[in-house]
Amino acid sequence: MISFEQLLDAQHSAVVVLDQQLHVSYLNSSAQLLCQKSLARAYGEPVQSLFRVDGQLLMSMQHSLTQLGTLSQRQVEFVSLDDRRTWVDMVISSHEFQAKLYLVLEVQVVDRLLRISREEEVLAKQETTKHLVRGIAHEVKNPLGGIRGAAQLLAAELPTTALQEYTQVIISEVDRLRHLVDRMLGSNALPNLEPTNVHQVLEYVVQLLKAEASEVEIIRDYDPSLPDIQADYQALIQAVLNIGRNALQALQESGSAAPTLTLATRIKRQFTIGARCHRLVVRLSITDNGPGIDANLLNNIFYPMISGRASGTGLGLAIAQQIANQHGGIIECASTPGNTRFDLYLPVQLPPTGAQS
């Protein structure tokens, strides 16, 4: 006959059973994996020996015990004892069994679902923004061409060089605006895909960054087992360089005593980007110990003309994200003061349909 322990061990959700003193009575297999602790080691230990319990969660557990009720908490940050952070949904309920009261925690990891939903939303917004920007840019370029032509005709009619200098200012400013608009539009050309070693890309970028900011320490943390990916070598350099330069500028402007930039590579298996699951994905991470990105800007930094710096154009990260999208990948960012990390995810093999635009 199947025991209730066997049934609970078959559950994908983590199940933690606590007694009235909030000491561990049972952990199913998923809970042991989530907490990185076996039932034999955890039995009889307080719940704080499994994961970090904040005051609010402790109050919820005590309330459920005293009121004999059920509480649901959505998108709670689950923090392990070694500071691994995971977003979970949690159901807290009290149950009586053999004249004893127990508290049951059902924990469902939702990290993957949240990330997929967030990426799909980001990709949809970026596609909408791209069409909007292209429409505006084309509308701007047309009158700029007329202004430039009129300034050239006017310069030919003016009698003195001094007066012609004013028309030259008009022409140079029009050219500057046209260049800015061209950068906003980006390239319509599909990437030239070929087998590419991501470490060669990173090493080339490292040399450029060292030349621009020798005072910044650059740390390499590479996984030598990474396979080649199908990518446009030059476009990939541009994307990584844009992210790296942003990090360098943040470090230089913050005046950090020990500015550090870390470039790392890892392989991810069965990784989902948007709605597509890839067997193998390469992750390129660029981390700096600068002041961090304002929380109000963090969700919008990949959109054109959004910048946290007074001198920034807000195009570097937008172009980098566009290049990542053309390769079927995506760039994500997480930032706290002293730790800003950009992760560039690129599938090792693109879908048979070709590159994404």
N, C-alpha and C positions, 0 to 999 in steps of 0.2 A: 504494500500500500504506500502511496506517495505521502510523505510527511509535509506539514506546512512549511518547514524549512526548505525543502526541495522546490516547492512552488515559489517561495519568495526568492530563492537563488536564481530562478529562471526569469525573474523580472528584470527589465532593462533599467527601471528606476532604482535608485539607492534607497533602501529601507533601513532606518535606524530605530530600534526599540529601546526606550529608556524607562527606568523605574521612577517612583515618586521623588527620589532624591536626584533625579536627572543623571543617573549612572547607567552605563551601557549594559543592556540585557541581551541584545542581539544585533548583529549586522548581517545583511545578506551579502552576496558576492559583489554586487555593484557598489554597495556602500564601502566594503573593504578596499575595493579598487580606488574609489573616489577619495577616501581618507588615507589611503596608503598605510593601512593598519589591519592586522588580522583580528578575527574575533577573539582568539585566545589571548592576545595581548591587550585588547580593548575591554574585555569583560570586567565589569565592576568598576571601571574607571569613569570619572566624570565626563560629561559630554565635551568639556573644554579640551580633553585629551585627543579628540578627533579632529576638530577644526576650531577656528577662532569664532567665538560667540560674542557678539556685541550686546550692549544693554537692551536694545529694542527686541532682538531675537529672544533673549533670555526672558524678558517680560511676556512675550507672546507664548512661550512654552509654559511658563508658570500660570498664565491666564487660562490656557487650554486645560491644564490639570485641575485648577480650582473650579472652573465653570463647566467642565466636562463637555467642551465644545470643539469645533473644528475651525481652524484658521487657514486661509490660503494667502501666500505671499508670492507675487509675480516678480520676475527679474531681480532676484536678490543676488548680491555678490557673495559667493561662497569663497572664503579665504582659508586655505589649508595652513597647517602649522609651519610649513616651509615657504609660506607666502605665495603659493600658486593661487591665482585668482580665476574663478569660473562663474559665469552667470547661470543661475538655476531658478526653477520654479519650485516652491516648497509648500507642502500641505502638512499642517501640524494637527494631530487629532489625539484625543484621549480615549482609552478603551479599558474596560474592566475584564480581567481574566483570572479565573480561580480566586475570586475575592481579593485580587490585587489590582491596583490601578497602574496602567502603563501609558506612556506617551509614545506615539509613533510619528516619526518624521519621514515623509516620502519626498525624495529629492530627485528632480528631473533636470538634467543638464540641458540648457537651451542655448549654449554658446554658438553652436553651429547654425541653428535656426535663425538666431538674431543676426549673425554675420551675413548669412545668405540674404535675408530680408533687407539688411542695410545696404549690401552691395547692389542688389537689384534696384533699390531706390536711388542710389548714387548714380548708377549707370543710366537710369531713365532720365534723371534730372540733367545729367551731363549731355545726353543726346538732345534734349530740349534746348538747353543753353547753347549748344553748338549751332543748332539751326537758327536760333535767335541772333546770335553773334554774327553768323555769316550773313544773315539778311541785313542787319544794321551796317556791317562793314562794307558790303557792296553798295549800299545807299550812300555811305560816306565817300567811298572812292570816286564815284561818278562826279560829284561837284568838285572834288579836289583836283581832278584832271582838268576841269574847266578853269578853275582858279589859276592853276599853274600855266596853262596856255595863255590866258589873258595877261598874266604877269610878264611872260616872255614877249608878247606883242607890245605891251606897254613899254618894256625896257628898250625895245628897238626904236621907239618914237621919242624917248626922252633925250634932251639935248646934252646933259652933263653926266659925268660918271658919278658924281655925288648923288644925284637923283636916282640913278640906276641901282645904287646900293640898297635903296628901299625895296625895289622889286626883287633884288637878290635875297633879301630877308624873307619875302613872301614865298619865293620858290624853295628856299632851304627848309622853311617851316612846313610847307606842303609836303616836301619829300620826307621829312621826319614823320609826319602824320601817316603818310602812305606806308612807310616802313612799319610803323606801329600796327596799322590795320592788317598788313600782310602777316605779321606775327600772330595777331589774334585769329586770323583765318586758318593758319597752319597749312600743312601740306595735304593735298588731296591724293597724292600718289600713294599707292599701296607699298608696304615695306618690301624691300628686297631680301627675302628670307633665304638664309643659308645656315649650315651648321656653325654655331658660334659658341666659343668658350667664354663663359661669363667672367671668369677670372682675368682673362686678357682685357676685357672691357674695364673691369674694376682697376686693374693695374695702370691702364692708360689714364683713367680719370684721376687716380692717386697722384700720378706725376704732375698733372695739370694743377691739382689742388695744392700740392706742395709748393709749386712755383708761385702760387697766389698768396699763400699764407704759411710761411715756413715756421711761424711760432705755434701753430696748431699741431698737436701730436696726433698722428693717424695710426690707428691700430687695425691690423688685418686679422680676421677670424674666419678663415676659409675652410670649407669642407672639400678636401681634395677628390672625393669620390663623385662629385657632381658630373653628370653627363653633359654633353653639348646640347644646346637648344636650337630650335629653328627661329632665327631672329635676324633683324637688320642691324649689322654691327654698328654702323654710324648712328642710326637712330637711337639705339640702346645707349651708346655713349652720351648722346645729347640728353636723354632722360635722366641717367644717373648723375651726369654733370650738373644739371639743373637743381636736383635735390641736394647734391653735395655743396654747391655754391651757396644755396640758401642757408645750409647749416653753418658754413664758414662765416657768412655775413652775420648770422645771429651770434656766433661765438665772438667775433671781432667787436661787434657793437656792445656786447654785454661786458667786455673787459674782464672775462673770467681769468683767475690766476693760473689755472691749469687747463686750458681749452683742449678738449679731446674729441676726436671724431673716430668712430668705430665702423668698419665695413665688415659685414658677416654674410656668409652664404650657408644655406641649409637646403635639404631636399624634403618635400612634403608629399605624402602618399595619400591617394584618394581624397584630393582636396577640391573643394567646390569654389568656383569663381562665377558669380552671378547664378545662373540656373544650370550650369554645366559642371559635371564632376570630372576631374582629370586624374588619370592614374598617377602621374608624376608631375609635380610642380616645383620649380626652383624659387626660393625666396632670397632676395637680396635685401639686406637690412642696412640702413644708414642711421646711426645713432650719434647724437651729440649731447654734451652736458651743459648746454646753454640755458638761457632763462625760461625756455618753453614757449608754447604758443598760447595766446589768449583763448580761453575757453569759448568766447563768443565768436571767434574766427575759425575754430578747429573744424567745424562741419562744412565750412565754405572755402577752405584754402585752395581747393583744386578748380575753382571757378575763375574765369578771366577777370582781371582788374581787382581781385581781392588780395590785399597784402597787409601784413602787420608792420611793415617798415615804411617810413615816410618817403624814402627814395625808391621803393619797390614799384614795379609795374604790375605785379600780380599775374604775369604771363608764364613764368618759368615752370611752376608746378602744374598749371593748366596744360601746357605743352607736354610735360612729362606724363601726365595722366592720359592724354590723347595717344601718345606713343605706346603706352602700356595697353590701352584698349585695342589699338591696331594689331597688337601681338596676342590678343585674346586674354590679356592679363589685367591686373588692377593694382593700384597703389593705395595703401592704407596708412594712416598716421595715428599715433597715440603720443600724447605729450603731457608731461608734468614738469614743474620747475626742476631743472637739473637733469632731465632725461626726455629727449624728444627722439622718437624713432619712426622712420619711414620704412615700410615693408613693400617691396616691389615683387609681386607674384607673377611668374611667367610659366605657362605650361611648356613641358619639354617637347611635346608634339601638338601642333595646332590641329583643330578639327579638320576633316577632309574637305569641308566647304571653303577653306582658305582663311586668310586673315580677316579679322573683324575691323570694320571701319568705325 
